[in-house]
Amino acid sequence: MADTHCRADGPDTVDPGCLTLACPPSPNGATGTPVIWKEAPKAITNPGWTDWIPVTGPTCLYGPEPHNILDDIAARILTDFRQLPLNPGTLTTQPFPNTLIGAPTNFYATTTPQTFNLTILGQNVHLTATPTTYTYTYGDGQTLGPTPTTGHPIPDNQWLTTTTQTSHTYTTTGNYPATLTTTYTGTYTVNNGPPLPINGTLNLTTTPQTIHVWKTETALVADTCEQNPHSWGCPGTTD
C-alpha cells in the first residue's frame, strides 16, 4: 500500500525526503502526493506494515485518494495489457520451407520479455510482459501445447533425422500453414512501487508460414546429373 503520511521507521517518524520532494504535475494537472510504499502478508487481518525495501525514499502518487487510484488502475490494467504492441515472437522451422514426409521437422520458438512505460490515470506505470507457454500449430490438424518448451535449433546434419521435444512428422504431402501462439503473463508497478501481478494473460499468434511437405523416390541410375543432365531425378526432368 501507499502510506500517504510518508512515515518511515514508525508512525511518528516522518521520512525527511517527504519534506523536500517536489512532485511534478501530472499531464492532467493533478498535484502529486509524496508516499512511502509499505508491504504486509495478504493472508493476515490487520497486519503490521513494513517499508518495502526495494524502493528507497518517497515517490509521488497523484490524486486525492491514492489508494482508490491504485484500485482503478488494477481494474483496467488487463485491458491496457492486451492492447500493447507486443511482438508475438518467431517460429523457426528446420528445414524450411521444404521438408520430407515421414521425417521429423524441427520447430522452435524465439521470444523475449518486453517492457513498456505507460501513463494510466495520470500515474506512471511500468509494465513487463513475460512469455510463459507456447502452442505450436503444425497446419495438418496437429498441435503441441500449451507447453513451456521453446525448443532449440539443431545442426544442419541432424535435420530430418533427429526428433526434438517440439518437432513434428508429417504423414502426407502438401502445403501446411504453421503458426506459433505465445501466452504472455504480466506484472506492473505504479510510480516505482512494488510489482503487482496482472490477473489475466495475452495470447499472440505469428503470421502463418507455409511448410511444403514432399516425398522422395529412389532409383539406380547409370550416371550422374553432371554426366547426363537429362537423367532420371536431375533438375528439370519430368521422368
N, C-alpha and C positions, 0 to 999 in steps of 0.2 A: 504494500500500500504506500501511498504518498503521504507523509506527515507534513501537513500544511503549516504546522507550528515551527517546522525546521529545527527540531531539537536533536541534539547529539549527546550520547552518554548519559541519558536520564531525562526525566520530564522537566527538570528545572535548568538544564544546560542548553543554551541557545548556540547553535553552530555559528561560529564567527563569520563563516563565509556568507551566511544569510544577510549579514549587516552590510556587506559590500557588494553583493551580487546585484547587478542591474539586468533585469530580464528585458530583452528587446521585444518590441511589439510584434504580435503575430500578423500574418497577411491580412486578417480581417480587423486588425486594430485592437485585439484583446490584450489586456495587461497580464503579464506573466507573474506567477506566484512562486517564490523560492520554496523548494520542498526537499526533504530528505527521504530516501526510499528505505522502507522497512520490510522485514520478512518474518514469517512465522508459519508453523505447520498448519495446513488447511484442516486437518482432522481434529484439531483441538479447539474447543469452545473458549472464547475469551483468552486467547494465548498472550504470552508476553512477547512483544515485538522487539526485534533487534535490528541494528543497522545492517543493510545489505552491503557486504564488504566490497564487491567488485566496483561499486560507484563511490568515489571519494568526493566529499563536499556536496553542496547543494546543486540541484538542477532546477530548471524552470518548467512549470506546468501552467497552462493557460485556462482561464475560465473561473467563474466564481465558485464552482463546486468541482474541483479537480477529480475527485473520486467518481462522480457521475459521468464526467467526460471519459474516463477510462472504461466505464461500463458501456458507454455509447460507442466507443471505438471497438470494443470487444464484440458488440452486436453486429457490426458491419465489416469486420476485418476479413471474414471469409469471402465476402463478395468482392472486396478490393483485391484479395489474394488471387482470385480466379480471373481477374481482369488484367493481371500483369502480363507484359510481353515476354513470357518465359520461352527459352529455347527448348524445344521438345527433345533435343539430343540427336544422335546419329546412329543409324543402323548400318552395320558393315557386313558384307557377305563375302565369303571366300569359298570358291572362286565367284567372280561377278563379271559380266551379267549372265554368263553361260555356265551351267552345271550339268551333271550327269544323273540320269535315272539310277536309283539303287545305290547311290554313293552318298556318304554323309557330307552335307554342305554346312560349313561353319558360319554361325551368326553371332555377332556380339554388339553390345551397346556402349556408346560413349556419351556420358552425361557428367555434369558438374553442379555443385551447389551454386545458386545465384542470389545476389543481394540487391535490394532496392531501397532507396530513401524516398519516403512519401510524406506529404502533409495531409493529415486527416483531422478534420475538425479543429484546424489551427495548431495541431500538435505535430512534432517531428517524430515520424515513425520509421524505424529501420526494420526491414523485413528480410528474412532469409528463407529461401525455398530449397529444400534438400531432396534429391531423388532417392526413393526408398525401394520401389519394386518396379519390375518390368514385365510386360506381356509381349511375347513375340507371336505375330500372326504371319504364318508362312504362305498364305494365299491359296492353299489347296484344301481349306477346311480344318486344318490342324493348327493348334496354338500351344504355347508353353507359357505358364504363368497364371497369375502374378507370381513372380519369383524375385528374390533379392540378387540373383546372379546376373552379372553384366556380361559374362562370357569373356573371351580374350582372343587375340589374334594368334594364329599358328603359322609356322614356316611354310613357304610355298611347297616344299617337298612332302608336306603332310596333308595337303588338300586332297579331298575325295577319298582319303584312306583313314583319317583319324576322327573318331567320334568324340565330341565335347559335350559339356552339360547343356549347351544351347544349340547344338547342331540339329539338322533335320534331314531326313532322307525322303526324297520324293519318289513316289511309286508309279507315276505316269508322266509321260512327256507333256509339255505345254508351257504356257506363259503364266506366271503366277505373281500377283501383286503382294509383296511382303512389306509389313509395317512393324514399327516398334511403338508401344504405348508405355510412357513413363508416368508413374504415380509420384507426385511431389507432396511432401508434408511441409509445414511452415512454422516458424516462430517469429515473434515481433517484439520490439521494445518501443516504449513511448518516452521520448525525451531522455534517452540514455538510461532508462530504468531497467529492471530485471527482465530477462527474456520470458515471454509468455507463449504458450502453445496456441496454434490455430486449430480449432476443433472442426477439421474437415480436410479434404485432400483435393488435389487438382490432377486430372489425367490429361496428358497431351500425347497426340499421335503424330508420327512422322509422315511425310508425304510418301505414298506407295512407290516402291521401286520394283520394276518387273524383273523376275528371275526366269530365264529361259532354260527349261529342262530338256536336255537332249538324250538320245540313246546312242550307243556305239555298236558298230558291227566290225568284225574282224574277218580277214581273208588272207590267204597266201598269195603273194604276187611275185612275178618273175624279176621285177626290177624296181628301183626307187623312182620317186617323182622327179628327181634330177635327171635320171637316165631316160625316163619316159613320162613327160608331164601329163600325158593323157591316160596313164594307167589308173586302175580302179582306186578310188579313195583319194586321188590327188585333187587339189583345189581346182574348181571349175568343171570337174567331170560330173556326170549325172548317173553313170552306171556303177 
